[in-house]
């Protein structure tokens, strides 16, 4: 049991309050000024500090590209087949990677880990906590999305070897082909359920099986798309098959803001703190997040770790604020918005009674570069305490 007292609590969803918080059995069980610390509680005096929900990164490769390991620790791309929707990060993530520790120390308590963008269909995506020794016990929801990729990455991986896809046309065609076959596979399964012997049930296909949650609109396609035309191709395909969709990266989103707002698909912006390492990043700017947000979209921000190290997510939000994003919207972009996009808002993303006790105590505004995390609490357990300042 943990009792946090005297802090300035930013709940994200219900305003800023000066209040106490009681945590028990991994959950926030009470919030208010009148509650008193139980005798057996660990008491944290947060006077003069900011108490915030743990930050959430909606698009990372955390644990799939291990720190300082090169090829030996690279498990994010299966570059042998452009269509691998059946891969799941649970079998590739190493929680012992030191980047998990750095995430905790930086106040990031939940992430979506996704396969890379080498393949047109790269695999499933998973939402996890950033603290633990065994990935099975860190899962919030699996899967939360299915990764697809447009543009230079799949073209470069396969086109250079004279394999498909070499063009954007081929990328779109591969996605359509496999969605269509998966739909036919699902239709056969559903028809066979009305047969006594199920003799027409199709032979198990792991690739098509993995796409069933997408076709049933249980999870979205998570589309790697930097260029405006790639974003519109993703939207076109989602509409053709009546699918949920998130637009990830959105590097040219500020150039077509009206079109994207009209479409209404969730947008996950970033990584913006990088070099323009390829042609499709030529319009990269930190202004994108603010332009989209100020136009009425509830966007998310992301690091794309290890492209930007995971612990710098709040710094990315701070720079987005510098370039025009409102501070409260930037906070939402790394808390409640990604929680909603990932379908885990019932557990994380804000400080509310009944939610997971994922709470971070800061000595100052987290968007200021000289601010420090004092405590990180995940699932009601203090997993980091800044011994230099406490």
C-alpha positions as CSV (number, residue, x, y, z in Angstrom):
1,X,0.0,0.0,0.0
2,X,1.3,3.4,-1.0
3,X,0.0,6.8,0.2
4,X,1.1,9.9,-1.8
5,X,0.3,13.2,0.0
6,X,0.5,16.9,-0.6
7,X,1.3,16.7,-4.3
8,X,0.0,18.8,-7.2
9,X,-1.9,16.0,-9.1
10,X,-2.5,16.4,-12.8
11,X,-5.1,13.8,-13.5
12,X,-5.1,14.6,-17.2
13,X,-8.8,13.8,-17.6
14,X,-10.2,15.6,-14.5
15,X,-8.0,18.6,-14.1
16,X,-5.3,19.6,-11.7
17,X,-5.9,19.1,-8.0
18,X,-4.0,19.3,-4.7
19,X,-4.8,15.9,-3.3
20,X,-3.7,12.7,-1.7
21,X,-3.7,9.3,-3.5
22,X,-4.1,5.9,-2.0
23,X,-2.8,2.8,-3.8
24,X,-3.5,-0.8,-3.0
25,X,-3.2,-4.1,-4.9
26,X,-1.8,-2.4,-8.0
27,X,-4.7,0.0,-8.3
28,X,-5.6,3.6,-7.4
29,X,-8.3,3.1,-4.8
30,X,-8.9,6.6,-3.5
31,X,-8.1,10.2,-4.4
32,X,-9.0,13.1,-2.1
33,X,-7.9,15.6,0.6
34,X,-9.8,13.9,3.3
35,X,-8.2,10.5,3.1
36,X,-5.6,9.6,5.7
37,X,-2.6,7.3,5.3
38,X,-3.2,3.8,6.7
39,X,-0.7,2.7,9.3
40,X,0.9,0.1,7.1
41,X,1.2,2.3,4.0
42,X,4.5,3.6,2.5
43,X,4.1,7.3,2.6
44,X,5.5,9.6,-0.1
45,X,5.4,13.3,0.7
46,X,5.1,15.0,-2.8
47,X,4.9,18.6,-1.4
48,X,6.1,21.0,-4.1
49,X,6.2,18.2,-6.7
50,X,4.0,17.3,-9.7
51,X,2.2,14.0,-9.7
52,X,1.4,12.7,-13.1
53,X,0.2,9.5,-14.8
54,X,3.0,7.5,-16.3
55,X,3.8,8.4,-19.8
56,X,2.8,6.2,-22.7
57,X,4.6,5.9,-26.1
58,X,2.2,4.7,-28.8
59,X,4.9,3.6,-31.2
60,X,8.3,2.0,-30.2
61,X,10.5,-1.0,-30.9
62,X,11.4,-1.3,-27.3
63,X,13.1,-4.6,-26.5
64,X,13.3,-5.6,-30.2
65,X,16.5,-3.7,-30.9
66,X,18.6,-4.1,-27.8
67,X,21.0,-1.4,-26.7
68,X,24.5,-1.6,-28.1
69,X,24.2,-5.1,-29.5
70,X,23.9,-4.7,-33.3
71,X,22.7,-7.7,-35.3
72,X,22.8,-10.0,-32.3
73,X,20.1,-8.0,-30.6
74,X,18.1,-7.0,-33.7
75,X,14.8,-8.9,-33.6
76,X,12.4,-6.4,-35.1
77,X,12.4,-7.2,-38.8
78,X,12.1,-10.6,-40.5
79,X,13.5,-9.6,-43.9
80,X,12.8,-12.8,-45.7
81,X,9.2,-12.2,-46.7
82,X,7.4,-8.9,-47.3
83,X,4.2,-10.3,-45.8
84,X,4.6,-11.5,-42.2
85,X,1.4,-10.5,-40.3
86,X,1.6,-13.5,-38.0
87,X,4.8,-12.4,-36.1
88,X,4.3,-11.1,-32.5
89,X,6.7,-9.1,-30.5
90,X,6.1,-11.2,-27.4
91,X,8.5,-13.7,-28.9
92,X,11.2,-11.1,-29.6
93,X,11.2,-8.6,-26.7
94,X,14.0,-8.9,-24.2
95,X,12.9,-7.2,-20.9
96,X,16.5,-7.4,-19.7
97,X,17.5,-4.7,-22.3
98,X,18.8,-1.7,-20.4
99,X,16.5,0.6,-22.3
100,X,13.6,-0.7,-20.1
101,X,15.5,0.7,-17.1
102,X,16.0,4.0,-18.9
103,X,12.3,4.1,-19.8
104,X,11.3,3.7,-16.1
105,X,13.9,6.4,-15.0
106,X,12.4,8.7,-17.6
107,X,8.8,8.3,-16.4
108,X,7.6,6.1,-19.3
109,X,5.5,3.3,-17.8
110,X,3.7,1.9,-20.9
111,X,4.6,1.5,-24.5
112,X,3.4,-0.1,-27.7
113,X,6.1,-2.3,-29.1
114,X,5.8,-3.0,-32.8
115,X,7.8,-4.8,-35.5
116,X,9.8,-2.7,-37.8
117,X,8.8,-1.3,-41.2
118,X,11.0,-3.5,-43.5
119,X,7.9,-5.6,-44.4
120,X,4.7,-4.5,-46.0
121,X,2.9,-6.5,-43.3
122,X,5.3,-6.7,-40.4
123,X,3.4,-8.4,-37.7
124,X,1.3,-7.7,-34.6
125,X,1.8,-4.9,-32.0
126,X,1.7,-5.3,-28.3
127,X,1.1,-2.9,-25.3
128,X,3.3,-3.6,-22.3
129,X,4.5,-2.1,-19.1
130,X,8.1,-1.0,-19.0
131,X,9.0,-2.9,-15.8
132,X,9.4,-6.6,-15.3
133,X,11.7,-9.6,-15.9
134,X,9.3,-11.7,-18.0
135,X,7.4,-10.3,-20.9
136,X,4.3,-12.5,-20.3
137,X,3.7,-10.6,-17.0
138,X,4.2,-7.2,-18.5
139,X,1.5,-7.3,-21.1
140,X,-1.4,-4.9,-21.0
141,X,-3.0,-6.0,-24.2
142,X,-1.9,-8.3,-27.0
143,X,-2.4,-7.6,-29.9
144,X,-3.3,-3.9,-30.0
145,X,-2.7,-3.5,-33.8
146,X,-1.3,-5.0,-36.9
147,X,1.7,-3.3,-38.5
148,X,1.8,-2.3,-42.2
149,X,4.3,-0.1,-43.9
150,X,4.4,2.1,-47.0
151,X,7.1,3.9,-48.8
152,X,10.9,3.7,-48.9
153,X,11.5,1.1,-46.2
154,X,9.8,-2.0,-47.8
155,X,10.8,-0.7,-51.3
156,X,14.4,-0.5,-50.2
157,X,14.6,-3.8,-48.4
158,X,13.1,-5.9,-51.3
159,X,13.4,-3.7,-54.4
160,X,17.2,-3.7,-54.1
161,X,17.2,-7.5,-54.4
162,X,14.8,-7.5,-57.4
163,X,12.0,-8.8,-55.3
164,X,8.5,-7.4,-54.8
165,X,7.7,-4.8,-53.8
166,X,9.7,-2.3,-55.9
167,X,6.9,0.2,-56.1
168,X,4.2,1.8,-54.0
169,X,1.7,0.1,-56.3
170,X,3.1,-3.3,-55.3
171,X,3.0,-2.4,-51.6
172,X,-0.7,-1.5,-51.8
173,X,-1.4,-4.6,-54.0
174,X,0.2,-6.9,-51.4
175,X,-1.9,-5.5,-48.6
176,X,-5.1,-5.7,-50.6
177,X,-4.3,-9.3,-51.7
178,X,-3.7,-10.6,-48.2
179,X,-6.6,-8.8,-46.7
180,X,-8.9,-10.2,-49.4
181,X,-7.5,-13.7,-48.8
182,X,-7.9,-13.3,-45.1
183,X,-11.5,-12.2,-45.6
184,X,-12.2,-15.3,-47.7
185,X,-10.5,-17.4,-45.0
186,X,-12.7,-15.9,-42.3
187,X,-15.8,-16.3,-44.4
188,X,-15.1,-20.0,-44.8
189,X,-14.5,-20.4,-41.1
190,X,-17.8,-18.7,-40.2
191,X,-19.8,-20.8,-42.8
192,X,-18.2,-24.0,-41.5
193,X,-19.5,-23.2,-38.0
194,X,-23.1,-24.0,-39.3
195,X,-22.0,-27.4,-40.6
196,X,-22.3,-30.4,-38.4
197,X,-19.0,-31.9,-39.4
198,X,-17.3,-28.7,-40.4
199,X,-15.9,-30.4,-43.5
200,X,-15.5,-27.1,-45.3
201,X,-13.5,-25.4,-42.6
202,X,-10.3,-24.2,-44.2
203,X,-6.9,-25.6,-43.3
204,X,-5.2,-23.5,-40.6
205,X,-3.2,-20.5,-42.0
206,X,-1.3,-18.6,-39.4
207,X,-1.0,-15.5,-41.5
208,X,-4.7,-15.1,-42.3
209,X,-5.5,-16.1,-38.7
210,X,-3.5,-13.2,-37.4
211,X,-5.6,-10.8,-39.6
212,X,-9.0,-11.9,-38.2
213,X,-8.9,-9.3,-35.4
214,X,-8.3,-6.6,-38.0
215,X,-11.1,-7.7,-40.2
216,X,-13.4,-7.9,-37.2
217,X,-12.4,-4.3,-36.3
218,X,-11.1,-5.5,-32.9
219,X,-7.7,-3.9,-33.6
220,X,-6.5,-1.3,-36.2
221,X,-4.0,-1.5,-38.9
222,X,-1.0,0.5,-37.7
223,X,0.3,2.2,-40.9
224,X,3.9,3.4,-41.2
225,X,3.4,6.4,-43.5
226,X,5.6,9.5,-43.8
227,X,4.5,10.9,-47.1
228,X,1.0,12.4,-47.6
229,X,0.3,10.1,-50.6
230,X,1.1,7.1,-48.5
231,X,-1.2,8.2,-45.7
232,X,-4.0,8.5,-48.3
233,X,-3.3,5.1,-49.7
234,X,-3.6,3.7,-46.1
235,X,-6.9,5.5,-45.7
236,X,-8.1,4.2,-49.1
237,X,-7.4,0.6,-48.2
238,X,-9.0,1.0,-44.7
239,X,-12.1,2.3,-46.3
240,X,-12.2,-0.5,-48.9
241,X,-12.1,-3.2,-46.2
242,X,-14.0,-1.2,-43.5
243,X,-11.1,-1.4,-41.1
244,X,-9.8,0.6,-38.2
245,X,-6.6,2.5,-38.9
246,X,-3.9,4.6,-37.2
247,X,-1.5,6.8,-39.2
248,X,2.0,6.5,-37.7
249,X,4.7,9.1,-38.3
250,X,2.6,11.6,-40.3
251,X,5.7,13.5,-41.3
252,X,3.9,15.4,-44.0
253,X,0.7,15.7,-42.0
254,X,1.0,19.5,-41.7
255,X,0.9,19.7,-45.5
256,X,-2.5,18.1,-45.7
257,X,-4.0,18.9,-42.3
258,X,-7.5,19.7,-43.6
259,X,-7.8,16.4,-45.4
260,X,-6.6,14.4,-42.4
261,X,-8.9,16.2,-40.0
262,X,-11.8,15.5,-42.2
263,X,-10.9,11.8,-42.4
264,X,-10.6,11.5,-38.6
265,X,-8.2,8.6,-38.3
266,X,-5.9,8.7,-35.2
267,X,-2.5,10.1,-35.8
268,X,0.8,9.2,-34.0
269,X,3.4,11.9,-34.9
270,X,7.2,11.4,-34.9
271,X,10.0,10.8,-34.5
272,X,10.7,14.5,-35.1
273,X,14.1,14.7,-33.3
274,X,16.1,13.0,-36.0
275,X,18.0,13.8,-39.2
276,X,16.3,13.7,-42.6
277,X,17.9,10.4,-43.4
278,X,15.8,9.6,-46.4
279,X,13.8,11.4,-49.1
280,X,10.4,10.9,-47.6
281,X,11.6,12.9,-44.5
282,X,12.5,16.0,-46.5
283,X,9.5,17.9,-44.9
284,X,10.3,16.8,-41.3
285,X,9.5,19.5,-38.7
286,X,8.6,19.7,-35.1
287,X,5.7,22.0,-36.2
288,X,3.7,19.1,-37.4
289,X,2.3,18.1,-34.0
290,X,1.2,21.6,-33.1
291,X,-0.4,22.2,-36.5
292,X,-2.4,19.0,-36.3
293,X,-3.3,19.4,-32.7
294,X,-4.4,23.1,-33.0
295,X,-6.6,22.0,-35.9
296,X,-8.6,19.8,-33.7
297,X,-7.0,16.4,-33.8
298,X,-6.2,14.5,-30.6
299,X,-2.8,13.3,-31.7
300,X,-0.2,11.1,-30.0
301,X,3.6,11.7,-29.9
302,X,6.2,8.9,-30.2
303,X,9.9,8.3,-30.1
304,X,10.0,5.3,-32.5
305,X,12.6,4.0,-30.0
306,X,15.5,3.3,-30.7
307,X,15.3,6.1,-33.3
308,X,14.9,8.5,-30.4
309,X,15.8,6.9,-27.1
310,X,12.7,6.1,-25.1
311,X,13.5,8.3,-22.1
312,X,13.4,11.4,-24.3
313,X,9.6,11.2,-25.0
314,X,8.9,14.1,-22.6
315,X,11.6,16.1,-24.2
316,X,10.0,15.5,-27.6
317,X,6.8,16.8,-26.1
318,X,8.6,19.9,-24.8
319,X,10.1,20.7,-28.2
320,X,6.6,20.2,-29.8
321,X,5.4,22.8,-27.3
322,X,8.2,25.1,-28.3
323,X,7.0,24.9,-31.9
324,X,3.4,25.6,-31.3
325,X,1.7,22.7,-29.5
326,X,-0.3,23.6,-26.4
327,X,1.1,22.2,-23.2
328,X,-2.0,20.4,-22.0
329,X,-2.4,18.8,-25.5
330,X,1.2,17.7,-25.4
331,X,0.6,16.0,-22.1
332,X,-2.5,14.3,-23.4
333,X,-0.4,13.2,-26.5
334,X,1.8,11.0,-24.2
335,X,-0.9,9.9,-21.7
336,X,-4.6,9.5,-22.4
337,X,-4.5,9.8,-26.2
338,X,-2.1,6.9,-26.7
339,X,-4.1,4.9,-24.1
340,X,-7.3,5.5,-26.2
341,X,-5.6,4.7,-29.5
342,X,-4.2,1.4,-28.1
343,X,-7.5,0.5,-26.5
344,X,-6.1,0.4,-22.9
345,X,-7.6,3.6,-21.5
346,X,-9.6,1.6,-19.0
347,X,-6.2,0.8,-17.3
348,X,-3.7,3.6,-18.0
349,X,-3.3,7.2,-19.3
350,X,-4.8,9.2,-16.4
351,X,-5.0,9.3,-12.6
352,X,-8.4,7.9,-11.7
353,X,-9.8,5.6,-9.1
354,X,-9.8,2.0,-10.4
355,X,-7.0,2.5,-12.9
356,X,-3.6,0.9,-12.7
357,X,-1.3,2.7,-10.2
358,X,1.2,3.9,-12.8
359,X,2.2,7.2,-11.4
360,X,5.3,9.4,-11.8
361,X,6.4,12.2,-9.4
362,X,8.4,15.0,-10.9
363,X,10.3,17.8,-9.2
364,X,9.3,20.2,-12.0
365,X,7.6,20.5,-15.3
366,X,8.5,17.3,-17.2
367,X,8.8,19.2,-20.4
368,X,11.7,21.3,-19.1
369,X,15.0,19.7,-19.8
370,X,16.3,20.2,-16.3
371,X,13.4,18.4,-14.6
372,X,13.9,15.1,-12.7
373,X,11.8,12.0,-12.0
374,X,11.8,11.5,-8.3
375,X,9.6,8.3,-8.2
376,X,8.2,6.0,-10.7
377,X,5.4,3.7,-9.6
378,X,4.1,0.9,-11.9
379,X,1.3,-1.4,-10.9
380,X,1.4,0.0,-7.4
381,X,5.1,-0.7,-6.9
382,X,7.9,1.8,-6.5
383,X,10.2,0.7,-9.3
384,X,12.5,3.8,-9.3
385,X,13.5,6.2,-6.6
386,X,15.9,9.0,-7.5
387,X,18.5,8.5,-4.8
388,X,20.4,11.6,-5.8
389,X,17.5,13.9,-5.0
390,X,15.5,12.0,-2.3
